[in-house]
């Protein structure tokens, strides 16, 4: 960089030549970003002197909008003045509006535990347990599926935790400090630098006030506030001091409404729970049909005794229930959570891993998530207007900045040097004028140590700085500056002008030789280092990324362009007004799907965007860091809180990142798809085994009066389940597109495999009972040397059937886990070793198991060899069945589904996606409102309890809060009607 301390030929210092006075030119307006002309306050569109406003009037913004009306009308509506309320009136309003805090209902843990057993899978398990107890033949204990539920209460608590516990309030003309929980609408409050705003208010006095509400609205820069502006509960005063009138407290603030949004979906059912409900219903239907068939056939037709018939029914219940499914899926998800922890991501809701595999849209906050939330000088866009280089301009701007007690602008300018000490190196500070809202600039006068000369640098708003520049201000320069500032504004960059002059003599207060404009700095919130790569990777995996930010539209578009997201973004107002007439969008849903992002949104808008996308069939992930993101994080299928997120965001999220950067999200998506493949493989296997056991032993009972021992079915189930546990670490490949639970395909595969395996067992039993083929070919005999099973319940035949069912049923997993031939995709060592161990145990039981209590008898090695060969012969065609199913039934199902989606899209005009089975809505009813049912029970028995917490961050999103205040006061006036 060139040395700014070297003498520069700055520009001509000669006075302008005497010429005829030119007509006064029009003063230029530099339309800097963030300095647009604001709407002026309006008056209420009602006669304030005659009426007490009713609730319907206050809700009608056509009549009154407390966000924009003049402060005098606010005082009239809230029936208060600048002297504050009396203690009596404050106490009366405290009773009307309640304390300035939120209450949250805490659920009883015992009732929550019971809710986990309210689903079809548990019902069947519980039924099997009751039958087993009735028979007193072993014990079959139903598991409790305790999937981790999102605790919205934690998010609400976190939203409240950082609120100001104390507030300075004027009561009866006297200032005092009270608990912020005792504030009421109409109170006069005061706050200064470092204070947290205790309630939503309108400012009645403001001295150089700057409010940081980034965590509330997503705006990356602190906002200057003036008389009449609104401040929001939970925002922080960064500069100045102010007084204001409280317009809403507690649940009526934006903050309170945000907390309500966080807990609004506390009663919804998780995606994986819906899938388990449908699989459980499938098993329930299959088992129920054949149990009823056995009851009619065995009791009414065959006249079985009570105990013999129950034995057969118990075989179906024990063997048909996928009892290990909750455990297998939980272990699989837990292993995935452990793997994500290696990437510094903490999973707080374990089932979110499965949902992440199916995510099709990732909605992301901008400030602090895609970006660093730290203002930076954009060196690539620095404009220079004199002999100084871009590096010189940055250094001189740093001279004109504070090195201690910095505001956001000074901090980013000094930070651009890399080494903050350079901001004072080589100079001696003589005079410094900090920023103030009147001058709107900073100024430093210093002595350059190398030359001993006095110099002066100023930086600030463009329009202010250019008026000071007398040395090089020309029509051409002004036109160039105006164009540069307008370009910055369109790109969402804040312009900071820098000027320089030399001071004659040794007086720091002396006049200089005239300021010269030397540069224009662009300030912005830069993206995180890995954000662009993360977005590119997510898009490559079929996940569309949308930016949803509270920052301004121009900033959002510029960030989108830098990240490759695109700049097809809309302001938040379209979410209310919908697409403009004549636009290419038929409705709001189509616009939301098409958009690259939305800007200027409040928490309710983020929540609504996620909700609408979910209604269109998408599974949505949401990333965020602020309290304003908490409702959307809670609503999303997968909420992800980035490093440095507020407690509110972390509590509402399902995954919490503990290191900077978003690359972990891509790792999580890939990992979740691996886990999804494992779970899908198991689901096909479990459903196939259910069909295989239920249909097989029902047909054997109907055709041969074959009574298989229930205890041996239990042994099969235990060995199978022990082996299947190792699926949680099986070797699989993730898909390159979002996964979905297409249960029609799963059930179709399961039906084909199950019926084929049923045929393999029935064929074996039929040959053993009807012929002497095994004796003739291999010389093997059954009980008491019989050549064939004339006794259909021969104990050795039971053993043979046990071994055959145990081997081929468990071997089915190698077919369901592979997409091609089973031998082309190597399983994990753990899975293969567990299979070998289980079959060794099964073979040993067949060879030595003389258990009279369960009616089995050991068979010869010849029979064991026959069964193994039999199963191997029947095993190989399973791959052919898989390929045939894909070419016929599965292809047809997908074509039919695509046609249905196309028809629905044509009808609605909005593309739909497939993430869940179309039958989901039917089965969801088996889960829905289960918690609310228990809550009602809790209240009846006195278990319900409430806890109080303090209110905190965010911003309200409409005037409805203040309207509620007015409506209550209208019903309970403190003054007589005129």
CORNORKA-V555800 format. One record per residue. PHI is phi in whole degrees, -180 to 180 (* if undefined). PSI is psi in whole degrees, -180 to 180 (none if undefined). Layout:
BEGIN
phi:psi
PHI:PSI
PHI:PSI
END
This chain:
BEGIN
phi:psi
*:150
-75:152
-85:118
-71:-11
-83:-12
-76:147
-60:134
-118:147
-83:88
-71:-30
149:165
-64:135
-105:2
-70:144
-67:157
-63:143
-64:143
-70:118
-135:172
-63:138
-58:127
-87:153
-60:141
-64:125
-84:155
-69:135
-68:134
-74:148
-110:115
-90:105
-80:73
-70:152
-67:137
86:1
-120:31
-67:153
-67:129
-90:156
-68:138
-80:151
-59:150
-114:174
-104:155
-62:141
-90:39
-138:162
-83:101
-70:-22
-83:-15
-110:-30
-119:150
-89:120
-64:134
-90:167
-59:-42
-66:-29
-70:-42
-70:-28
-78:-14
-94:106
-69:-14
-69:-20
-102:-42
-155:138
-133:106
-69:-10
-75:-30
-118:-14
-70:160
-65:155
-63:-33
-59:-39
-70:-31
-62:-44
-60:-41
-66:-44
-64:-39
-90:0
56:56
-149:176
-143:-177
-74:-9
-84:-4
85:177
-88:157
-77:163
-62:-38
-64:-45
-67:-38
-63:-42
-66:-37
-64:-42
-72:-31
-63:-35
-72:-33
-73:-48
-98:-16
84:171
-70:160
-83:63
-159:169
-108:151
-113:143
-131:135
-84:127
-99:130
-82:141
-69:126
-62:-34
-68:-42
-69:-34
-64:-39
-62:-44
-63:-30
-64:-26
-69:-16
-96:7
-98:78
-162:160
-58:-40
-62:-42
-68:-35
-60:-46
-65:-41
-62:-42
-66:-37
-64:-43
-63:-39
-64:-42
-64:-41
-65:-41
-63:-40
-66:-40
-61:-36
-83:-18
55:37
-117:79
83:178
-132:130
-124:104
-97:127
-73:137
-80:158
-102:116
-84:105
-108:62
-59:141
-70:124
-97:154
-69:127
-97:91
-64:-26
-59:-38
-62:-42
-65:-40
-64:-43
-61:-44
-65:-35
-62:-30
-91:-22
-64:-31
-99:18
-75:156
-63:123
-76:-23
-121:155
-143:144
-94:119
-132:148
-100:119
-123:126
54:38
83:-1
-116:133
-80:139
-151:165
-107:127
-132:170
-65:134
-63:-22
-66:-19
-94:5
-69:148
-135:159
-58:134
102:-14
-67:147
-96:125
-123:163
-137:142
-149:159
-138:-175
-54:132
92:-15
-81:154
-97:131
-65:123
-83:-16
-161:163
-65:133
-150:163
-110:134
-77:132
-106:-14
-154:133
-144:122
-118:103
51:49
-89:132
-131:127
-116:129
-92:109
-124:29
-60:-40
-71:-16
-96:-48
-110:-14
87:3
-73:127
-77:-20
-108:144
-59:145
-104:128
-73:139
-122:144
-131:-180
-55:129
93:-14
-72:162
-102:138
-117:150
-115:144
-55:128
97:-14
-76:161
-114:134
-81:115
-94:-18
-160:143
82:-167
-147:157
-153:160
-125:152
-158:167
-106:130
-72:128
-110:-19
-158:147
-135:164
52:-130
-67:-12
-87:-11
-75:166
-60:-37
-60:-44
-65:-39
-69:-34
-64:-41
-63:-37
-64:-38
-64:-39
-60:-42
-90:-2
-62:-35
-102:25
-64:-20
-101:8
-79:162
-99:138
-66:154
-60:-46
-66:-35
-65:-37
-64:-41
-64:-44
-63:-35
-63:-41
-71:-41
-65:-41
-63:-39
-66:-39
-60:-48
-64:-39
-62:-42
-66:-46
-61:-49
-64:-43
-61:-43
-59:-48
-79:-26
-66:-45
-62:-41
-62:-41
-68:-38
-60:-46
-70:-43
-74:-48
-74:-42
-84:-50
-77:-38
-88:-52
-93:-7
58:45
-66:154
-71:163
-57:-47
-70:-40
-65:-41
-66:-40
-66:-34
-59:-44
-67:-39
-65:-40
-64:-33
-59:-43
-67:-41
-68:-45
-70:-47
-77:-26
-86:-26
-78:126
-77:70
-63:-27
-84:-5
-58:-51
-58:-40
-69:-45
-61:-46
-67:-39
-65:-43
-64:-42
-60:-44
-69:-37
-64:-39
-62:-42
-63:-40
-64:-39
-65:-41
-65:-38
-67:-31
-62:-28
-66:-25
-95:17
66:40
-123:123
-100:123
-92:119
-98:-18
-131:108
-66:-33
-72:-11
-64:-24
-64:-42
-65:-40
-69:-31
-62:-31
-64:-28
-99:1
-62:130
-109:-22
-134:131
-110:110
-92:133
-133:135
-66:158
-96:-61
-67:117
85:-9
-113:-68
-74:-29
-113:175
-87:-12
60:31
-132:118
-64:142
-141:150
-80:126
-85:97
-63:-27
-70:-19
-114:12
-64:133
-106:135
-117:147
-127:0
-137:-158
-78:-2
-85:147
-82:172
-61:-39
-66:-37
-64:-41
-62:-43
-63:-43
-65:-44
-66:-37
-64:-36
-68:-34
-57:-40
-86:27
-127:152
-71:146
-103:-9
-134:154
50:49
-79:147
-87:-180
-63:-38
-69:-49
-60:-40
-62:-42
-73:-34
-68:-48
-65:-38
-64:-25
-68:-18
-76:-20
87:-53
-113:112
-64:-23
-66:-22
-66:-20
-69:-14
-130:5
-75:134
80:6
-135:159
-118:118
-70:125
-109:-37
-156:140
-139:130
-112:111
-72:169
-65:141
-144:155
-69:-10
-86:-55
-77:-31
58:39
-160:164
-114:159
-149:139
-129:138
-115:127
-143:161
-104:126
-77:115
-65:-31
-73:-31
-116:-17
79:4
-83:150
-91:135
-138:161
-138:136
-129:139
-133:148
-139:150
168:-157
-63:142
-58:-48
-62:-33
-73:-46
-66:-43
-65:-29
-69:-25
-82:-19
-82:108
-105:-14
-83:-42
-126:17
-77:112
-128:168
-60:-40
-65:-43
-65:-43
-63:-40
-64:-42
-65:-43
-64:-43
-61:-42
-65:-41
-65:-43
-64:-41
-66:-38
-63:-44
-59:-44
-63:-42
-64:-28
-93:4
76:22
-102:135
-87:130
-90:139
-132:112
-87:147
-129:133
-132:159
-143:143
-149:161
-104:148
-111:126
-77:144
81:-164
-114:10
-91:114
-62:-22
-90:-2
-71:164
-73:145
-93:-177
-87:12
106:133
-71:146
-124:126
-67:122
-114:-19
-173:165
-132:118
-96:144
-107:125
-110:133
-154:169
-97:107
-77:152
-65:154
-64:157
-59:-37
-102:7
-64:-48
-61:-44
-65:-38
-63:-44
-65:-43
-61:-44
-65:-41
-64:-42
-65:-36
-65:-24
-91:9
85:15
-105:120
-83:135
-108:130
-124:136
-90:130
-129:104
-131:151
-85:-6
-74:175
-77:158
-60:-43
-63:-41
-65:-42
-62:-43
-64:-43
-63:-43
-63:-40
-62:-41
-66:-41
-67:-30
-95:-4
78:15
-79:-25
100:165
-119:25
-84:76
-124:158
-130:153
-74:163
-64:-24
-63:-24
-67:-23
-68:-23
-97:-44
-87:-22
80:179
-65:149
-68:149
-58:135
88:-3
-76:170
-79:-1
-99:134
-78:-33
-154:178
-67:-37
-60:-42
-64:-37
-67:-42
-63:-41
-65:-36
-80:-28
-68:149
-84:-17
172:176
-135:146
-125:158
68:25
-88:149
-99:171
-55:-36
-66:-31
-71:-44
-59:-44
-60:-45
-67:-39
-62:-48
-62:-43
-63:-41
-67:-41
-63:-39
-66:-37
-65:-24
-86:5
97:3
-88:146
-95:126
-112:138
-106:150
-134:129
-110:145
-169:173
-137:-15
-107:170
-64:-28
-69:-15
-90:-13
-58:-45
-60:-43
-69:-38
-61:-39
-69:-38
-75:-34
-62:154
-61:-38
-134:112
-97:130
-124:117
-96:127
-82:171
-61:138
83:8
-69:156
-69:164
-60:-35
-62:-45
-66:-43
-64:-39
-70:-32
-82:-16
-86:161
-97:-28
-131:131
-118:122
-86:135
-109:2
-130:153
-61:150
104:159
-112:3
-61:-26
-61:-28
-63:-41
-66:-43
-58:-41
-66:-40
-64:-47
-62:-46
-62:-39
-67:-33
-73:-32
-63:-46
-64:-39
-61:-43
-61:-40
-63:-43
-70:-38
-64:-43
-59:-42
-69:-38
-61:-44
-61:-45
-61:-47
-64:-44
-66:-39
-64:-41
-66:-38
-58:-49
-64:-42
-62:-44
-72:-51
-65:-51
-69:-42
-61:-54
-76:-23
-68:-46
-64:-40
-62:-38
-69:-40
-70:-43
-84:-38
-124:5
52:42
-86:119
-106:94
-77:138
-66:128
-59:-35
-63:-35
-73:-31
-65:-37
-64:-40
-62:-44
-59:-46
-62:-43
-65:-45
-66:-41
-61:-47
-66:-37
-62:-40
-70:-43
-67:-22
-56:-32
-72:-7
-61:-22
-65:-17
-123:21
-69:156
-89:111
-137:164
-107:136
-74:154
-80:161
-95:7
-142:161
-57:138
-86:161
-150:148
-84:91
-90:92
-69:-25
-62:-42
-67:-44
-61:-46
-68:-33
-66:-47
-60:-45
-62:-40
-65:-43
-65:-49
-64:-44
-63:-43
-68:-36
-66:-44
-67:-35
-59:-44
-62:-37
-64:-37
-76:-43
-63:-39
-63:-42
-63:-47
-66:-42
-62:-42
-66:-41
-68:-32
-87:-43
-87:-22
-134:174
-112:26
-59:-43
-65:-38
-69:-41
-65:-40
-86:-37
-122:-6
72:22
-93:148
-125:170
-109:-158
-58:132
61:29
76:14
-65:139
-80:-22
-146:164
-86:76
-65:-35
-86:110
-63:-18
-110:39
-56:127
-60:-34
-72:-32
-66:-36
-58:-44
-65:-42
-62:-45
-64:-41
-57:-49
-66:-42
-64:-44
-66:-42
-64:-42
-71:-56
-74:-29
-66:-43
-73:-33
-67:-18
-59:-28
-61:-30
-71:-22
-84:-44
-69:-26
-82:-11
-111:150
-93:-26
-112:-143
-67:143
-60:-31
-82:-3
-87:-15
-123:106
-71:130
-77:171
-70:156
-61:-39
-63:-44
-65:-47
-66:-41
-65:-41
-65:-39
-62:-47
-62:-41
-66:-43
-64:-40
-72:-30
-64:-44
-63:-43
-62:-41
-68:-38
-66:-42
-61:-42
-65:-33
-82:-31
-127:2
-84:85
-97:80
-111:99
-66:-31
-65:-22
-118:10
62:49
-128:158
-142:142
-60:146
-114:167
-76:165
-61:-28
-62:-44
-64:-40
-62:-43
-65:-40
-61:-44
-64:-42
-62:-46
-64:-43
-56:-47
-68:-37
-64:-42
-62:-41
-78:-19
-74:-43
-60:-38
-66:-10
-60:-37
-63:-39
-65:-37
-63:-41
-61:-47
-66:-40
-65:-39
-64:-43
-63:-37
-79:-17
-122:-82
-62:-50
-65:-41
-61:-41
-67:-42
-62:-43
-68:-39
-64:-41
-66:-40
-65:-45
-62:-37
-66:-40
-66:-41
-65:-43
-62:-41
-66:-40
-67:-39
-65:-42
-64:-34
-75:-43
-93:-22
81:2
-120:125
-61:133
-103:161
-127:163
-110:115
-128:-20
-138:161
-65:148
-68:-18
-83:2
-58:-39
-64:-32
-68:-47
-80:-22
-63:-30
-63:-22
-71:-20
-108:-32
-61:146
62:16
-66:-35
-74:-40
-64:-35
-60:-45
-71:-32
-64:-41
-61:-41
-64:-38
-63:-42
-65:-37
-67:-35
-97:5
85:15
-82:-23
-66:140
-148:155
-120:148
-123:148
-102:151
-149:164
-86:146
-77:153
-146:-149
-50:165
119:-170
-144:147
-80:152
-107:0
-159:172
-83:10
-65:-30
-64:-51
-65:-32
-63:-38
-61:-40
-58:-51
-63:-37
-66:-39
-68:-41
-65:-33
-65:-35
-79:-23
-129:67
-67:147
-97:-3
-130:151
-72:154
-67:144
-68:none
END
